[in-house]
Amino acid sequence: MPIIAAIPDEERQLMCKEAQQTRDKNYARRLIAMLMLHRGMTVTDVARLLCAARSSVGRWINWFTLQGVE
């Protein structure tokens, strides 16, 4: 079962582009985490690959669920 809701293709492309172009690397890291979760990775795997705590990834999921990409 996916951790986050399915992300439409257009929104995923926007997220990839935004992650590459933003100067705010923490924002880029959150976007990349959401894309990894969308691909089916676990919170633990995402946290390990991004060198973040699992609780941080959980906060990012809440951020994305409530506010979206904005």
PyMOL Python script that loads the backbone (N, CA, C, O; Angstrom):
from pymol import cmd

cmd.read_pdbstr("""\
ATOM      1  N   MET A   1       0.845  -1.179   0.000  1.00  0.00           N
ATOM      2  CA  MET A   1       0.000   0.000   0.000  1.00  0.00           C
ATOM      3  C   MET A   1       0.892   1.245   0.000  1.00  0.00           C
ATOM      4  O   MET A   1       1.799   1.361   0.824  1.00  0.00           O
ATOM      5  N   PRO A   2       0.633   2.166  -0.918  1.00  0.00           N
ATOM      6  CA  PRO A   2       1.456   3.380  -0.980  1.00  0.00           C
ATOM      7  C   PRO A   2       1.289   4.249   0.265  1.00  0.00           C
ATOM      8  O   PRO A   2       0.225   4.289   0.884  1.00  0.00           O
ATOM      9  N   ILE A   3       2.356   4.932   0.604  1.00  0.00           N
ATOM     10  CA  ILE A   3       2.347   5.792   1.784  1.00  0.00           C
ATOM     11  C   ILE A   3       1.658   7.116   1.486  1.00  0.00           C
ATOM     12  O   ILE A   3       0.991   7.685   2.351  1.00  0.00           O
ATOM     13  N   ILE A   4       1.822   7.604   0.263  1.00  0.00           N
ATOM     14  CA  ILE A   4       1.170   8.853  -0.135  1.00  0.00           C
ATOM     15  C   ILE A   4       0.244   8.568  -1.303  1.00  0.00           C
ATOM     16  O   ILE A   4       0.375   7.543  -1.971  1.00  0.00           O
ATOM     17  N   ALA A   5      -0.687   9.467  -1.548  1.00  0.00           N
ATOM     18  CA  ALA A   5      -1.619   9.314  -2.665  1.00  0.00           C
ATOM     19  C   ALA A   5      -0.858   9.427  -3.983  1.00  0.00           C
ATOM     20  O   ALA A   5       0.221  10.015  -4.047  1.00  0.00           O
ATOM     21  N   ALA A   6      -1.433   8.861  -5.015  1.00  0.00           N
ATOM     22  CA  ALA A   6      -0.806   8.928  -6.337  1.00  0.00           C
ATOM     23  C   ALA A   6      -0.636  10.383  -6.768  1.00  0.00           C
ATOM     24  O   ALA A   6      -1.513  11.219  -6.549  1.00  0.00           O
ATOM     25  N   ILE A   7       0.499  10.660  -7.378  1.00  0.00           N
ATOM     26  CA  ILE A   7       0.798  12.014  -7.837  1.00  0.00           C
ATOM     27  C   ILE A   7       0.630  12.026  -9.353  1.00  0.00           C
ATOM     28  O   ILE A   7       1.256  11.221 -10.043  1.00  0.00           O
ATOM     29  N   PRO A   8      -0.201  12.924  -9.889  1.00  0.00           N
ATOM     30  CA  PRO A   8      -0.387  12.991 -11.340  1.00  0.00           C
ATOM     31  C   PRO A   8       0.933  13.279 -12.062  1.00  0.00           C
ATOM     32  O   PRO A   8       1.846  13.879 -11.493  1.00  0.00           O
ATOM     33  N   ASP A   9       1.018  12.845 -13.319  1.00  0.00           N
ATOM     34  CA  ASP A   9       2.241  13.013 -14.110  1.00  0.00           C
ATOM     35  C   ASP A   9       2.698  14.464 -14.175  1.00  0.00           C
ATOM     36  O   ASP A   9       3.881  14.753 -13.996  1.00  0.00           O
ATOM     37  N   GLU A  10       1.770  15.369 -14.428  1.00  0.00           N
ATOM     38  CA  GLU A  10       2.140  16.784 -14.553  1.00  0.00           C
ATOM     39  C   GLU A  10       2.740  17.312 -13.254  1.00  0.00           C
ATOM     40  O   GLU A  10       3.721  18.055 -13.272  1.00  0.00           O
ATOM     41  N   GLU A  11       2.150  16.927 -12.137  1.00  0.00           N
ATOM     42  CA  GLU A  11       2.655  17.393 -10.844  1.00  0.00           C
ATOM     43  C   GLU A  11       4.024  16.790 -10.550  1.00  0.00           C
ATOM     44  O   GLU A  11       4.895  17.463  -9.998  1.00  0.00           O
ATOM     45  N   ARG A  12       4.219  15.511 -10.921  1.00  0.00           N
ATOM     46  CA  ARG A  12       5.532  14.882 -10.726  1.00  0.00           C
ATOM     47  C   ARG A  12       6.600  15.585 -11.548  1.00  0.00           C
ATOM     48  O   ARG A  12       7.709  15.811 -11.064  1.00  0.00           O
ATOM     49  N   GLN A  13       6.275  15.931 -12.784  1.00  0.00           N
ATOM     50  CA  GLN A  13       7.236  16.646 -13.631  1.00  0.00           C
ATOM     51  C   GLN A  13       7.558  18.008 -13.040  1.00  0.00           C
ATOM     52  O   GLN A  13       8.712  18.437 -13.048  1.00  0.00           O
ATOM     53  N   LEU A  14       6.539  18.689 -12.529  1.00  0.00           N
ATOM     54  CA  LEU A  14       6.751  19.985 -11.881  1.00  0.00           C
ATOM     55  C   LEU A  14       7.648  19.833 -10.652  1.00  0.00           C
ATOM     56  O   LEU A  14       8.528  20.660 -10.415  1.00  0.00           O
ATOM     57  N   MET A  15       7.424  18.781  -9.878  1.00  0.00           N
ATOM     58  CA  MET A  15       8.237  18.545  -8.690  1.00  0.00           C
ATOM     59  C   MET A  15       9.697  18.280  -9.053  1.00  0.00           C
ATOM     60  O   MET A  15      10.603  18.798  -8.401  1.00  0.00           O
ATOM     61  N   CYS A  16       9.927  17.478 -10.089  1.00  0.00           N
ATOM     62  CA  CYS A  16      11.302  17.199 -10.531  1.00  0.00           C
ATOM     63  C   CYS A  16      11.989  18.475 -10.982  1.00  0.00           C
ATOM     64  O   CYS A  16      13.133  18.739 -10.611  1.00  0.00           O
ATOM     65  N   LYS A  17      11.293  19.260 -11.778  1.00  0.00           N
ATOM     66  CA  LYS A  17      11.855  20.512 -12.288  1.00  0.00           C
ATOM     67  C   LYS A  17      12.152  21.476 -11.148  1.00  0.00           C
ATOM     68  O   LYS A  17      13.214  22.098 -11.117  1.00  0.00           O
ATOM     69  N   GLU A  18      11.222  21.600 -10.217  1.00  0.00           N
ATOM     70  CA  GLU A  18      11.392  22.501  -9.076  1.00  0.00           C
ATOM     71  C   GLU A  18      12.560  22.057  -8.199  1.00  0.00           C
ATOM     72  O   GLU A  18      13.327  22.892  -7.720  1.00  0.00           O
ATOM     73  N   ALA A  19      12.699  20.752  -7.987  1.00  0.00           N
ATOM     74  CA  ALA A  19      13.796  20.235  -7.163  1.00  0.00           C
ATOM     75  C   ALA A  19      15.149  20.555  -7.787  1.00  0.00           C
ATOM     76  O   ALA A  19      16.122  20.796  -7.072  1.00  0.00           O
ATOM     77  N   GLN A  20      15.215  20.557  -9.109  1.00  0.00           N
ATOM     78  CA  GLN A  20      16.476  20.843  -9.798  1.00  0.00           C
ATOM     79  C   GLN A  20      16.792  22.328  -9.841  1.00  0.00           C
ATOM     80  O   GLN A  20      17.962  22.712  -9.840  1.00  0.00           O
ATOM     81  N   GLN A  21      15.768  23.166  -9.879  1.00  0.00           N
ATOM     82  CA  GLN A  21      15.996  24.590 -10.101  1.00  0.00           C
ATOM     83  C   GLN A  21      16.021  25.439  -8.836  1.00  0.00           C
ATOM     84  O   GLN A  21      16.532  26.559  -8.863  1.00  0.00           O
ATOM     85  N   THR A  22      15.489  24.941  -7.742  1.00  0.00           N
ATOM     86  CA  THR A  22      15.408  25.761  -6.536  1.00  0.00           C
ATOM     87  C   THR A  22      16.777  25.924  -5.879  1.00  0.00           C
ATOM     88  O   THR A  22      17.633  25.044  -5.960  1.00  0.00           O
ATOM     89  N   ARG A  23      16.958  27.051  -5.238  1.00  0.00           N
ATOM     90  CA  ARG A  23      18.187  27.275  -4.469  1.00  0.00           C
ATOM     91  C   ARG A  23      18.041  26.755  -3.044  1.00  0.00           C
ATOM     92  O   ARG A  23      19.033  26.583  -2.335  1.00  0.00           O
ATOM     93  N   ASP A  24      16.803  26.505  -2.628  1.00  0.00           N
ATOM     94  CA  ASP A  24      16.525  25.985  -1.288  1.00  0.00           C
ATOM     95  C   ASP A  24      16.680  24.459  -1.313  1.00  0.00           C
ATOM     96  O   ASP A  24      15.755  23.747  -1.702  1.00  0.00           O
ATOM     97  N   LYS A  25      17.824  23.972  -0.906  1.00  0.00           N
ATOM     98  CA  LYS A  25      18.113  22.541  -0.999  1.00  0.00           C
ATOM     99  C   LYS A  25      17.288  21.705  -0.024  1.00  0.00           C
ATOM    100  O   LYS A  25      17.052  20.523  -0.276  1.00  0.00           O
ATOM    101  N   ASN A  26      16.848  22.296   1.078  1.00  0.00           N
ATOM    102  CA  ASN A  26      15.960  21.557   1.981  1.00  0.00           C
ATOM    103  C   ASN A  26      14.610  21.305   1.322  1.00  0.00           C
ATOM    104  O   ASN A  26      14.020  20.238   1.492  1.00  0.00           O
ATOM    105  N   TYR A  27      14.126  22.287   0.572  1.00  0.00           N
ATOM    106  CA  TYR A  27      12.874  22.128  -0.175  1.00  0.00           C
ATOM    107  C   TYR A  27      13.049  21.051  -1.244  1.00  0.00           C
ATOM    108  O   TYR A  27      12.172  20.207  -1.435  1.00  0.00           O
ATOM    109  N   ALA A  28      14.182  21.086  -1.934  1.00  0.00           N
ATOM    110  CA  ALA A  28      14.466  20.085  -2.960  1.00  0.00           C
ATOM    111  C   ALA A  28      14.508  18.686  -2.339  1.00  0.00           C
ATOM    112  O   ALA A  28      14.014  17.724  -2.926  1.00  0.00           O
ATOM    113  N   ARG A  29      15.088  18.586  -1.179  1.00  0.00           N
ATOM    114  CA  ARG A  29      15.176  17.303  -0.478  1.00  0.00           C
ATOM    115  C   ARG A  29      13.791  16.765  -0.143  1.00  0.00           C
ATOM    116  O   ARG A  29      13.541  15.566  -0.273  1.00  0.00           O
ATOM    117  N   ARG A  30      12.894  17.639   0.286  1.00  0.00           N
ATOM    118  CA  ARG A  30      11.518  17.215   0.586  1.00  0.00           C
ATOM    119  C   ARG A  30      10.803  16.739  -0.680  1.00  0.00           C
ATOM    120  O   ARG A  30      10.094  15.732  -0.658  1.00  0.00           O
ATOM    121  N   LEU A  31      10.992  17.467  -1.779  1.00  0.00           N
ATOM    122  CA  LEU A  31      10.358  17.062  -3.033  1.00  0.00           C
ATOM    123  C   LEU A  31      10.881  15.704  -3.496  1.00  0.00           C
ATOM    124  O   LEU A  31      10.107  14.844  -3.918  1.00  0.00           O
ATOM    125  N   ILE A  32      12.188  15.518  -3.417  1.00  0.00           N
ATOM    126  CA  ILE A  32      12.788  14.248  -3.821  1.00  0.00           C
ATOM    127  C   ILE A  32      12.261  13.109  -2.953  1.00  0.00           C
ATOM    128  O   ILE A  32      12.005  12.012  -3.448  1.00  0.00           O
ATOM    129  N   ALA A  33      12.100  13.374  -1.665  1.00  0.00           N
ATOM    130  CA  ALA A  33      11.559  12.350  -0.763  1.00  0.00           C
ATOM    131  C   ALA A  33      10.153  11.939  -1.194  1.00  0.00           C
ATOM    132  O   ALA A  33       9.831  10.751  -1.197  1.00  0.00           O
ATOM    133  N   MET A  34       9.322  12.901  -1.555  1.00  0.00           N
ATOM    134  CA  MET A  34       7.954  12.587  -1.979  1.00  0.00           C
ATOM    135  C   MET A  34       7.962  11.771  -3.273  1.00  0.00           C
ATOM    136  O   MET A  34       7.153  10.857  -3.437  1.00  0.00           O
ATOM    137  N   LEU A  35       8.868  12.098  -4.183  1.00  0.00           N
ATOM    138  CA  LEU A  35       8.966  11.337  -5.426  1.00  0.00           C
ATOM    139  C   LEU A  35       9.431   9.907  -5.152  1.00  0.00           C
ATOM    140  O   LEU A  35       8.950   8.967  -5.786  1.00  0.00           O
ATOM    141  N   MET A  36      10.346   9.742  -4.228  1.00  0.00           N
ATOM    142  CA  MET A  36      10.819   8.403  -3.866  1.00  0.00           C
ATOM    143  C   MET A  36       9.697   7.587  -3.230  1.00  0.00           C
ATOM    144  O   MET A  36       9.535   6.406  -3.537  1.00  0.00           O
ATOM    145  N   LEU A  37       8.927   8.210  -2.353  1.00  0.00           N
ATOM    146  CA  LEU A  37       7.797   7.521  -1.728  1.00  0.00           C
ATOM    147  C   LEU A  37       6.751   7.152  -2.774  1.00  0.00           C
ATOM    148  O   LEU A  37       6.140   6.086  -2.696  1.00  0.00           O
ATOM    149  N   HIS A  38       6.544   8.027  -3.748  1.00  0.00           N
ATOM    150  CA  HIS A  38       5.585   7.746  -4.815  1.00  0.00           C
ATOM    151  C   HIS A  38       6.009   6.510  -5.611  1.00  0.00           C
ATOM    152  O   HIS A  38       5.167   5.744  -6.079  1.00  0.00           O
ATOM    153  N   ARG A  39       7.311   6.329  -5.758  1.00  0.00           N
ATOM    154  CA  ARG A  39       7.829   5.170  -6.493  1.00  0.00           C
ATOM    155  C   ARG A  39       7.711   3.877  -5.700  1.00  0.00           C
ATOM    156  O   ARG A  39       7.974   2.796  -6.227  1.00  0.00           O
ATOM    157  N   GLY A  40       7.314   3.984  -4.430  1.00  0.00           N
ATOM    158  CA  GLY A  40       7.084   2.786  -3.637  1.00  0.00           C
ATOM    159  C   GLY A  40       8.139   2.491  -2.593  1.00  0.00           C
ATOM    160  O   GLY A  40       8.091   1.441  -1.952  1.00  0.00           O
ATOM    161  N   MET A  41       9.084   3.382  -2.407  1.00  0.00           N
ATOM    162  CA  MET A  41      10.106   3.169  -1.383  1.00  0.00           C
ATOM    163  C   MET A  41       9.490   3.348   0.003  1.00  0.00           C
ATOM    164  O   MET A  41       8.487   4.044   0.160  1.00  0.00           O
ATOM    165  N   THR A  42      10.086   2.726   0.987  1.00  0.00           N
ATOM    166  CA  THR A  42       9.597   2.860   2.358  1.00  0.00           C
ATOM    167  C   THR A  42      10.171   4.125   2.992  1.00  0.00           C
ATOM    168  O   THR A  42      11.151   4.695   2.513  1.00  0.00           O
ATOM    169  N   VAL A  43       9.536   4.542   4.072  1.00  0.00           N
ATOM    170  CA  VAL A  43      10.008   5.724   4.806  1.00  0.00           C
ATOM    171  C   VAL A  43      11.436   5.489   5.296  1.00  0.00           C
ATOM    172  O   VAL A  43      12.271   6.392   5.246  1.00  0.00           O
ATOM    173  N   THR A  44      11.709   4.283   5.767  1.00  0.00           N
ATOM    174  CA  THR A  44      13.048   3.959   6.264  1.00  0.00           C
ATOM    175  C   THR A  44      14.089   4.074   5.157  1.00  0.00           C
ATOM    176  O   THR A  44      15.165   4.632   5.372  1.00  0.00           O
ATOM    177  N   ASP A  45      13.775   3.550   3.972  1.00  0.00           N
ATOM    178  CA  ASP A  45      14.715   3.628   2.845  1.00  0.00           C
ATOM    179  C   ASP A  45      14.956   5.072   2.422  1.00  0.00           C
ATOM    180  O   ASP A  45      16.094   5.472   2.175  1.00  0.00           O
ATOM    181  N   VAL A  46      13.890   5.845   2.342  1.00  0.00           N
ATOM    182  CA  VAL A  46      14.014   7.255   1.960  1.00  0.00           C
ATOM    183  C   VAL A  46      14.863   7.997   2.984  1.00  0.00           C
ATOM    184  O   VAL A  46      15.751   8.769   2.622  1.00  0.00           O
ATOM    185  N   ALA A  47      14.590   7.763   4.254  1.00  0.00           N
ATOM    186  CA  ALA A  47      15.354   8.432   5.310  1.00  0.00           C
ATOM    187  C   ALA A  47      16.834   8.068   5.225  1.00  0.00           C
ATOM    188  O   ALA A  47      17.700   8.927   5.385  1.00  0.00           O
ATOM    189  N   ARG A  48      17.115   6.811   4.975  1.00  0.00           N
ATOM    190  CA  ARG A  48      18.506   6.365   4.889  1.00  0.00           C
ATOM    191  C   ARG A  48      19.208   7.002   3.693  1.00  0.00           C
ATOM    192  O   ARG A  48      20.336   7.477   3.822  1.00  0.00           O
ATOM    193  N   LEU A  49      18.563   7.018   2.545  1.00  0.00           N
ATOM    194  CA  LEU A  49      19.190   7.568   1.338  1.00  0.00           C
ATOM    195  C   LEU A  49      19.390   9.077   1.409  1.00  0.00           C
ATOM    196  O   LEU A  49      20.354   9.604   0.855  1.00  0.00           O
ATOM    197  N   LEU A  50      18.487   9.768   2.085  1.00  0.00           N
ATOM    198  CA  LEU A  50      18.589  11.227   2.178  1.00  0.00           C
ATOM    199  C   LEU A  50      19.276  11.686   3.466  1.00  0.00           C
ATOM    200  O   LEU A  50      19.368  12.883   3.739  1.00  0.00           O
ATOM    201  N   CYS A  51      19.757  10.719   4.253  1.00  0.00           N
ATOM    202  CA  CYS A  51      20.431  11.033   5.528  1.00  0.00           C
ATOM    203  C   CYS A  51      19.548  11.920   6.410  1.00  0.00           C
ATOM    204  O   CYS A  51      19.982  12.955   6.916  1.00  0.00           O
ATOM    205  N   ALA A  52      18.316  11.489   6.575  1.00  0.00           N
ATOM    206  CA  ALA A  52      17.354  12.219   7.408  1.00  0.00           C
ATOM    207  C   ALA A  52      16.742  11.239   8.408  1.00  0.00           C
ATOM    208  O   ALA A  52      16.786  10.026   8.207  1.00  0.00           O
ATOM    209  N   ALA A  53      16.187  11.763   9.456  1.00  0.00           N
ATOM    210  CA  ALA A  53      15.489  10.922  10.431  1.00  0.00           C
ATOM    211  C   ALA A  53      14.137  10.496   9.858  1.00  0.00           C
ATOM    212  O   ALA A  53      13.534  11.210   9.057  1.00  0.00           O
ATOM    213  N   ARG A  54      13.676   9.324  10.284  1.00  0.00           N
ATOM    214  CA  ARG A  54      12.363   8.866   9.821  1.00  0.00           C
ATOM    215  C   ARG A  54      11.271   9.827  10.247  1.00  0.00           C
ATOM    216  O   ARG A  54      10.293  10.016   9.524  1.00  0.00           O
ATOM    217  N   SER A  55      11.426  10.436  11.411  1.00  0.00           N
ATOM    218  CA  SER A  55      10.421  11.402  11.871  1.00  0.00           C
ATOM    219  C   SER A  55      10.385  12.619  10.951  1.00  0.00           C
ATOM    220  O   SER A  55       9.322  13.200  10.734  1.00  0.00           O
ATOM    221  N   SER A  56      11.530  13.005  10.414  1.00  0.00           N
ATOM    222  CA  SER A  56      11.565  14.128   9.465  1.00  0.00           C
ATOM    223  C   SER A  56      10.810  13.770   8.197  1.00  0.00           C
ATOM    224  O   SER A  56      10.043  14.577   7.672  1.00  0.00           O
ATOM    225  N   VAL A  57      11.030  12.557   7.709  1.00  0.00           N
ATOM    226  CA  VAL A  57      10.311  12.117   6.508  1.00  0.00           C
ATOM    227  C   VAL A  57       8.815  12.096   6.797  1.00  0.00           C
ATOM    228  O   VAL A  57       8.017  12.457   5.932  1.00  0.00           O
ATOM    229  N   GLY A  58       8.425  11.682   7.989  1.00  0.00           N
ATOM    230  CA  GLY A  58       7.012  11.717   8.377  1.00  0.00           C
ATOM    231  C   GLY A  58       6.449  13.124   8.359  1.00  0.00           C
ATOM    232  O   GLY A  58       5.321  13.332   7.911  1.00  0.00           O
ATOM    233  N   ARG A  59       7.217  14.098   8.839  1.00  0.00           N
ATOM    234  CA  ARG A  59       6.785  15.502   8.793  1.00  0.00           C
ATOM    235  C   ARG A  59       6.646  15.967   7.353  1.00  0.00           C
ATOM    236  O   ARG A  59       5.715  16.702   7.023  1.00  0.00           O
ATOM    237  N   TRP A  60       7.571  15.540   6.489  1.00  0.00           N
ATOM    238  CA  TRP A  60       7.509  15.941   5.082  1.00  0.00           C
ATOM    239  C   TRP A  60       6.260  15.367   4.420  1.00  0.00           C
ATOM    240  O   TRP A  60       5.638  16.023   3.585  1.00  0.00           O
ATOM    241  N   ILE A  61       5.894  14.141   4.794  1.00  0.00           N
ATOM    242  CA  ILE A  61       4.670  13.530   4.257  1.00  0.00           C
ATOM    243  C   ILE A  61       3.465  14.361   4.679  1.00  0.00           C
ATOM    244  O   ILE A  61       2.589  14.641   3.861  1.00  0.00           O
ATOM    245  N   ASN A  62       3.411  14.758   5.951  1.00  0.00           N
ATOM    246  CA  ASN A  62       2.308  15.603   6.431  1.00  0.00           C
ATOM    247  C   ASN A  62       2.285  16.936   5.698  1.00  0.00           C
ATOM    248  O   ASN A  62       1.219  17.411   5.305  1.00  0.00           O
ATOM    249  N   TRP A  63       3.451  17.539   5.512  1.00  0.00           N
ATOM    250  CA  TRP A  63       3.562  18.806   4.781  1.00  0.00           C
ATOM    251  C   TRP A  63       2.996  18.652   3.370  1.00  0.00           C
ATOM    252  O   TRP A  63       2.209  19.483   2.916  1.00  0.00           O
ATOM    253  N   PHE A  64       3.399  17.588   2.684  1.00  0.00           N
ATOM    254  CA  PHE A  64       2.956  17.375   1.312  1.00  0.00           C
ATOM    255  C   PHE A  64       1.460  17.086   1.255  1.00  0.00           C
ATOM    256  O   PHE A  64       0.765  17.587   0.371  1.00  0.00           O
ATOM    257  N   THR A  65       0.965  16.287   2.186  1.00  0.00           N
ATOM    258  CA  THR A  65      -0.452  15.925   2.202  1.00  0.00           C
ATOM    259  C   THR A  65      -1.334  17.144   2.450  1.00  0.00           C
ATOM    260  O   THR A  65      -2.382  17.293   1.822  1.00  0.00           O
ATOM    261  N   LEU A  66      -0.910  18.013   3.361  1.00  0.00           N
ATOM    262  CA  LEU A  66      -1.721  19.179   3.712  1.00  0.00           C
ATOM    263  C   LEU A  66      -1.572  20.336   2.728  1.00  0.00           C
ATOM    264  O   LEU A  66      -2.559  20.998   2.408  1.00  0.00           O
ATOM    265  N   GLN A  67      -0.364  20.591   2.246  1.00  0.00           N
ATOM    266  CA  GLN A  67      -0.116  21.789   1.452  1.00  0.00           C
ATOM    267  C   GLN A  67       0.226  21.529  -0.004  1.00  0.00           C
ATOM    268  O   GLN A  67       0.177  22.454  -0.815  1.00  0.00           O
ATOM    269  N   GLY A  68       0.564  20.318  -0.353  1.00  0.00           N
ATOM    270  CA  GLY A  68       0.958  20.041  -1.727  1.00  0.00           C
ATOM    271  C   GLY A  68       2.348  20.583  -2.026  1.00  0.00           C
ATOM    272  O   GLY A  68       3.165  20.751  -1.121  1.00  0.00           O
ATOM    273  N   VAL A  69       2.608  20.852  -3.285  1.00  0.00           N
ATOM    274  CA  VAL A  69       3.938  21.259  -3.735  1.00  0.00           C
ATOM    275  C   VAL A  69       4.253  22.694  -3.366  1.00  0.00           C
ATOM    276  O   VAL A  69       5.426  23.042  -3.226  1.00  0.00           O
ATOM    277  N   GLU A  70       3.258  23.530  -3.207  1.00  0.00           N
ATOM    278  CA  GLU A  70       3.443  24.958  -2.954  1.00  0.00           C
ATOM    279  C   GLU A  70       4.604  25.152  -2.093  1.00  0.00           C
ATOM    280  O   GLU A  70       4.940  26.287  -1.755  1.00  0.00           O
TER     281      GLU A  70
END
""", "prot")
cmd.dss("prot")
cmd.show_as("cartoon", "prot")
cmd.util.cbc("prot")
cmd.orient("prot")
